[in-house]
Amino acid sequence: MPFAGYKDHAACVKANPDKDDPDAYCAELERKAKEDSALVSPEGELNEYTVVLYGGEDPELITIKAAKYDTQDKEDWIVFYNAANEPVAEFPRWNIQGLYINV
């Protein structure tokens, strides 16, 4: 998934060999890009998100219909909200392997 002007994580790592830890640097850029986008839907519409939770060989996939997600109020959590800005689901960040919007 593109972020911060890079095609994907591998492209970011390749473009930043001068960083102390290019992988960690790009992971942080990617995390910030996802947070900053907040993925807010137009008024009254819901997005469908797929959350991939760590689970060893078989990660758990959860699909959520929500208007947006946010991380500002709870630093270590990702919270999903409906169109009325009420929380509908939340997950600890350390438990999330991936977060995708289904289009």
C-alpha positions in Angstrom: 0.0 0.0 0.0 1.5 3.4 -1.0 2.6 5.8 1.8 4.7 9.0 2.1 5.5 8.9 -1.6 6.7 5.3 -1.7 5.1 2.4 -3.6 5.3 0.1 -0.6 7.5 -0.7 2.5 10.2 -2.4 0.4 10.6 0.7 -1.9 10.9 2.9 1.2 13.6 0.7 2.7 15.5 0.6 -0.6 15.4 4.4 -0.9 16.7 5.0 2.6 19.9 2.9 3.0 21.5 5.9 4.9 19.2 5.5 7.9 20.5 3.6 10.9 17.6 1.1 10.6 15.8 1.7 7.3 13.2 -1.0 8.1 12.2 0.7 11.4 12.3 4.2 9.8 9.9 3.1 7.0 7.6 1.3 9.5 7.3 4.5 11.5 6.6 6.5 8.3 4.0 4.1 7.3 2.4 4.1 10.7 2.2 7.9 10.8 0.8 8.0 7.3 -2.0 5.7 8.3 -2.8 7.7 11.4 -2.7 11.0 9.6 -5.1 9.8 6.9 -7.7 8.8 9.6 -9.8 7.4 6.7 -12.9 9.5 7.4 -15.8 8.6 5.1 -18.3 11.1 3.6 -21.2 12.1 5.8 -23.5 9.2 6.5 -21.5 6.6 4.7 -19.6 3.7 6.3 -16.3 2.2 5.1 -15.5 -1.5 5.5 -12.2 -2.2 7.2 -10.4 -5.4 7.5 -8.2 -5.7 10.6 -5.6 -8.4 10.7 -4.7 -9.5 14.2 -1.5 -11.3 15.1 -2.2 -15.0 15.6 0.8 -17.1 14.8 0.4 -19.1 11.6 -3.3 -18.2 11.2 -3.9 -14.5 11.8 -7.4 -13.5 12.6 -9.3 -11.3 10.1 -12.1 -9.1 11.4 -14.3 -7.0 9.2 -15.7 -3.8 10.6 -18.1 -1.3 9.1 -17.3 2.2 10.5 -17.2 5.8 9.4 -13.6 6.3 10.6 -10.8 5.1 12.8 -8.7 7.2 15.1 -5.7 6.8 17.5 -5.5 10.3 19.1 -7.5 9.7 22.3 -6.0 6.3 23.1 -2.3 6.3 22.3 -1.9 2.5 22.2 -5.3 1.6 20.7 -7.0 2.0 17.4 -10.7 2.9 17.8 -13.4 2.6 15.1 -16.4 5.0 15.2 -19.8 5.0 13.5 -21.3 8.0 11.7 -22.6 9.4 15.0 -19.0 9.3 16.3 -19.7 6.5 18.8 -17.1 3.8 19.2 -18.0 0.5 17.6 -14.7 -1.5 18.1 -11.2 -1.0 19.4 -8.0 -3.0 19.3 -4.6 -2.6 21.0 -2.0 -1.5 18.4 0.4 -4.3 19.3 -2.2 -6.8 18.3 -2.7 -5.5 14.8 -0.7 -6.9 12.0 -2.5 -5.0 9.2 -5.3 -2.6 8.7 -7.0 -2.2 5.3 -9.9 -0.3 3.9 -12.0 -2.4 1.5 -12.9 -0.6 -1.7 
